[in-house]
Amino acid sequence: MGRISNMPPEERFTRTFVGIILAVSSFFVWGKWAALALGILFLVSAWNGFCFTCELCRKFNKHS
């Protein structure tokens, strides 16, 4: 648990967001497509060096 508290808030938000989407999508037939889309978005963001969910987190948490 110490590692989680040392993470930046953007990274915690991103991991939680992706984890919830993957967990929920596993109950549906289209879950494999959601996992594929998240994988592609991850690869594109890693290639560009831009984290969309990090920017979302910063937008909604203006105090950090």
C-alpha positions as MATLAB code, in Angstrom:
seq = 'MGRISNMPPEERFTRTFVGIILAVSSFFVWGKWAALALGILFLVSAWNGFCFTCELCRKFNKHS';
ca = [
       0.000    0.000    0.000;
       2.967    2.318    0.457;
       3.606    2.280   -3.261;
       0.092    3.517   -4.016;
       0.438    6.476   -1.683;
       3.681    7.454   -3.429;
       2.044    7.616   -6.867;
       1.091   10.942   -8.393;
      -2.681   11.544   -8.353;
      -2.843   11.384  -12.153;
      -1.367    7.900  -12.210;
      -3.728    6.655   -9.492;
      -6.690    8.071  -11.433;
      -5.517    6.469  -14.681;
      -4.963    3.037  -13.142;
      -8.297    3.137  -11.318;
     -10.181    4.326  -14.415;
      -8.708    1.646  -16.684;
      -9.151   -1.051  -14.036;
     -12.821   -0.261  -13.527;
     -13.511   -0.208  -17.258;
     -11.745   -3.539  -17.764;
     -13.503   -5.139  -14.794;
     -16.948   -3.963  -15.916;
     -16.372   -4.859  -19.550;
     -15.518   -8.451  -18.616;
     -19.234   -8.997  -17.870;
     -20.306   -8.077  -21.393;
     -19.884   -9.700  -24.794;
     -18.211   -6.569  -26.151;
     -15.631   -6.597  -23.358;
     -12.856   -7.806  -25.637;
     -13.433   -4.768  -27.858;
     -13.207   -2.426  -24.880;
      -9.925   -4.066  -23.866;
      -8.647   -3.752  -27.434;
      -9.617   -0.072  -27.596;
      -7.916    0.635  -24.252;
      -4.813   -1.188  -25.449;
      -4.676    0.842  -28.649;
      -5.212    4.093  -26.746;
      -2.417    3.123  -24.371;
      -0.022    2.396  -27.239;
      -0.887    5.657  -28.995;
      -0.457    7.662  -25.803;
       2.857    5.950  -25.054;
       4.049    6.632  -28.595;
       3.033   10.319  -28.453;
       4.045   10.861  -24.837;
       0.605   12.286  -24.018;
      -1.633   10.870  -21.292;
      -5.289   11.716  -21.957;
      -6.547   10.433  -18.619;
      -3.813   12.398  -16.808;
      -5.065   15.569  -18.484;
      -8.637   14.673  -17.498;
      -7.538   14.234  -13.906;
      -5.733   17.587  -13.914;
      -8.790   19.281  -15.424;
     -11.172   17.939  -12.760;
      -8.715   18.360   -9.848;
      -7.617   21.935  -10.348;
      -6.240   22.218   -6.798;
      -3.365   19.784   -7.527;
];
